[in-house]
Amino acid sequence: MTKPAAPKRYLPTSPFKAPATPTPKEFAVGDRVTHDMYGLGRVIGIEDGIALLVDFGSAQARILSPYTKLSKL
């Protein structure tokens, strides 16, 4: 099994711009959300920055942070 590649560091002397750090997404219980695979849903639980429990109507899913496929409506 291979390890994933480590992210490249930004050097202050580099002529290129520093990579932008994405702001963490904030969700609250009751927020309406959409997921790329599951569709529309509602946040029903939060695990302190680790995961969200989302009800998609036909199923409930535990979505792990950083919530790349999840967006707030």
Biotite code that builds the C-alpha atoms (Angstrom):
import biotite.structure as struc

atoms = struc.array([
    struc.Atom([0.000, 0.000, 0.000], chain_id="A", res_id=1, res_name="MET", atom_name="CA", element="C"),
    struc.Atom([1.392, 3.399, -0.912], chain_id="A", res_id=2, res_name="THR", atom_name="CA", element="C"),
    struc.Atom([1.117, 6.582, 1.097], chain_id="A", res_id=3, res_name="LYS", atom_name="CA", element="C"),
    struc.Atom([-0.490, 9.650, -0.462], chain_id="A", res_id=4, res_name="PRO", atom_name="CA", element="C"),
    struc.Atom([1.979, 12.301, -1.542], chain_id="A", res_id=5, res_name="ALA", atom_name="CA", element="C"),
    struc.Atom([2.682, 15.013, 1.008], chain_id="A", res_id=6, res_name="ALA", atom_name="CA", element="C"),
    struc.Atom([1.522, 18.494, 0.011], chain_id="A", res_id=7, res_name="PRO", atom_name="CA", element="C"),
    struc.Atom([4.291, 20.670, -1.342], chain_id="A", res_id=8, res_name="LYS", atom_name="CA", element="C"),
    struc.Atom([5.439, 23.464, 0.924], chain_id="A", res_id=9, res_name="ARG", atom_name="CA", element="C"),
    struc.Atom([5.410, 27.060, -0.141], chain_id="A", res_id=10, res_name="TYR", atom_name="CA", element="C"),
    struc.Atom([8.790, 28.737, 0.096], chain_id="A", res_id=11, res_name="LEU", atom_name="CA", element="C"),
    struc.Atom([8.859, 32.474, 0.906], chain_id="A", res_id=12, res_name="PRO", atom_name="CA", element="C"),
    struc.Atom([11.480, 33.022, -1.828], chain_id="A", res_id=13, res_name="THR", atom_name="CA", element="C"),
    struc.Atom([9.279, 31.430, -4.498], chain_id="A", res_id=14, res_name="SER", atom_name="CA", element="C"),
    struc.Atom([8.274, 33.653, -7.433], chain_id="A", res_id=15, res_name="PRO", atom_name="CA", element="C"),
    struc.Atom([4.822, 32.016, -7.452], chain_id="A", res_id=16, res_name="PHE", atom_name="CA", element="C"),
    struc.Atom([1.848, 33.001, -5.329], chain_id="A", res_id=17, res_name="LYS", atom_name="CA", element="C"),
    struc.Atom([1.156, 31.079, -2.142], chain_id="A", res_id=18, res_name="ALA", atom_name="CA", element="C"),
    struc.Atom([-1.674, 28.563, -2.508], chain_id="A", res_id=19, res_name="PRO", atom_name="CA", element="C"),
    struc.Atom([-4.949, 29.870, -1.160], chain_id="A", res_id=20, res_name="ALA", atom_name="CA", element="C"),
    struc.Atom([-6.198, 28.046, 1.904], chain_id="A", res_id=21, res_name="THR", atom_name="CA", element="C"),
    struc.Atom([-9.919, 27.318, 1.610], chain_id="A", res_id=22, res_name="PRO", atom_name="CA", element="C"),
    struc.Atom([-12.067, 28.616, 4.430], chain_id="A", res_id=23, res_name="THR", atom_name="CA", element="C"),
    struc.Atom([-13.714, 25.854, 6.436], chain_id="A", res_id=24, res_name="PRO", atom_name="CA", element="C"),
    struc.Atom([-17.409, 25.416, 5.769], chain_id="A", res_id=25, res_name="LYS", atom_name="CA", element="C"),
    struc.Atom([-19.718, 26.100, 8.699], chain_id="A", res_id=26, res_name="GLU", atom_name="CA", element="C"),
    struc.Atom([-22.949, 24.167, 9.089], chain_id="A", res_id=27, res_name="PHE", atom_name="CA", element="C"),
    struc.Atom([-25.683, 24.248, 11.722], chain_id="A", res_id=28, res_name="ALA", atom_name="CA", element="C"),
    struc.Atom([-28.397, 21.758, 12.602], chain_id="A", res_id=29, res_name="VAL", atom_name="CA", element="C"),
    struc.Atom([-31.368, 22.378, 10.313], chain_id="A", res_id=30, res_name="GLY", atom_name="CA", element="C"),
    struc.Atom([-29.359, 23.774, 7.374], chain_id="A", res_id=31, res_name="ASP", atom_name="CA", element="C"),
    struc.Atom([-30.521, 22.689, 3.928], chain_id="A", res_id=32, res_name="ARG", atom_name="CA", element="C"),
    struc.Atom([-27.632, 21.225, 1.923], chain_id="A", res_id=33, res_name="VAL", atom_name="CA", element="C"),
    struc.Atom([-26.937, 19.537, -1.386], chain_id="A", res_id=34, res_name="THR", atom_name="CA", element="C"),
    struc.Atom([-24.456, 16.718, -1.989], chain_id="A", res_id=35, res_name="HIS", atom_name="CA", element="C"),
    struc.Atom([-22.957, 15.690, -5.341], chain_id="A", res_id=36, res_name="ASP", atom_name="CA", element="C"),
    struc.Atom([-23.978, 12.048, -4.893], chain_id="A", res_id=37, res_name="MET", atom_name="CA", element="C"),
    struc.Atom([-26.947, 12.035, -2.455], chain_id="A", res_id=38, res_name="TYR", atom_name="CA", element="C"),
    struc.Atom([-28.781, 15.184, -3.588], chain_id="A", res_id=39, res_name="GLY", atom_name="CA", element="C"),
    struc.Atom([-30.828, 17.497, -1.317], chain_id="A", res_id=40, res_name="LEU", atom_name="CA", element="C"),
    struc.Atom([-30.839, 17.017, 2.436], chain_id="A", res_id=41, res_name="GLY", atom_name="CA", element="C"),
    struc.Atom([-30.987, 18.591, 5.882], chain_id="A", res_id=42, res_name="ARG", atom_name="CA", element="C"),
    struc.Atom([-28.271, 18.582, 8.570], chain_id="A", res_id=43, res_name="VAL", atom_name="CA", element="C"),
    struc.Atom([-29.560, 16.662, 11.613], chain_id="A", res_id=44, res_name="ILE", atom_name="CA", element="C"),
    struc.Atom([-26.355, 16.315, 13.628], chain_id="A", res_id=45, res_name="GLY", atom_name="CA", element="C"),
    struc.Atom([-22.852, 17.751, 13.988], chain_id="A", res_id=46, res_name="ILE", atom_name="CA", element="C"),
    struc.Atom([-19.723, 16.063, 15.351], chain_id="A", res_id=47, res_name="GLU", atom_name="CA", element="C"),
    struc.Atom([-17.389, 18.978, 16.287], chain_id="A", res_id=48, res_name="ASP", atom_name="CA", element="C"),
    struc.Atom([-15.562, 19.541, 12.982], chain_id="A", res_id=49, res_name="GLY", atom_name="CA", element="C"),
    struc.Atom([-15.252, 15.815, 12.260], chain_id="A", res_id=50, res_name="ILE", atom_name="CA", element="C"),
    struc.Atom([-18.473, 14.939, 10.460], chain_id="A", res_id=51, res_name="ALA", atom_name="CA", element="C"),
    struc.Atom([-22.078, 15.896, 9.745], chain_id="A", res_id=52, res_name="LEU", atom_name="CA", element="C"),
    struc.Atom([-25.099, 13.645, 9.916], chain_id="A", res_id=53, res_name="LEU", atom_name="CA", element="C"),
    struc.Atom([-27.376, 14.534, 7.016], chain_id="A", res_id=54, res_name="VAL", atom_name="CA", element="C"),
    struc.Atom([-30.895, 13.264, 6.275], chain_id="A", res_id=55, res_name="ASP", atom_name="CA", element="C"),
    struc.Atom([-31.448, 12.891, 2.514], chain_id="A", res_id=56, res_name="PHE", atom_name="CA", element="C"),
    struc.Atom([-35.025, 11.642, 2.821], chain_id="A", res_id=57, res_name="GLY", atom_name="CA", element="C"),
    struc.Atom([-34.499, 8.057, 1.695], chain_id="A", res_id=58, res_name="SER", atom_name="CA", element="C"),
    struc.Atom([-31.221, 7.661, 3.612], chain_id="A", res_id=59, res_name="ALA", atom_name="CA", element="C"),
    struc.Atom([-29.081, 9.245, 6.289], chain_id="A", res_id=60, res_name="GLN", atom_name="CA", element="C"),
    struc.Atom([-25.373, 9.736, 5.666], chain_id="A", res_id=61, res_name="ALA", atom_name="CA", element="C"),
    struc.Atom([-22.386, 10.701, 7.785], chain_id="A", res_id=62, res_name="ARG", atom_name="CA", element="C"),
    struc.Atom([-20.363, 13.187, 5.716], chain_id="A", res_id=63, res_name="ILE", atom_name="CA", element="C"),
    struc.Atom([-16.745, 13.606, 6.838], chain_id="A", res_id=64, res_name="LEU", atom_name="CA", element="C"),
    struc.Atom([-14.862, 16.899, 6.962], chain_id="A", res_id=65, res_name="SER", atom_name="CA", element="C"),
    struc.Atom([-13.696, 18.844, 4.804], chain_id="A", res_id=66, res_name="PRO", atom_name="CA", element="C"),
    struc.Atom([-17.135, 18.509, 3.129], chain_id="A", res_id=67, res_name="TYR", atom_name="CA", element="C"),
    struc.Atom([-15.796, 18.914, -0.426], chain_id="A", res_id=68, res_name="THR", atom_name="CA", element="C"),
    struc.Atom([-18.937, 17.503, -2.102], chain_id="A", res_id=69, res_name="LYS", atom_name="CA", element="C"),
    struc.Atom([-21.383, 19.264, 0.221], chain_id="A", res_id=70, res_name="LEU", atom_name="CA", element="C"),
    struc.Atom([-22.663, 22.820, -0.140], chain_id="A", res_id=71, res_name="SER", atom_name="CA", element="C"),
    struc.Atom([-25.146, 24.903, 1.822], chain_id="A", res_id=72, res_name="LYS", atom_name="CA", element="C"),
    struc.Atom([-28.285, 26.165, 0.102], chain_id="A", res_id=73, res_name="LEU", atom_name="CA", element="C"),
])
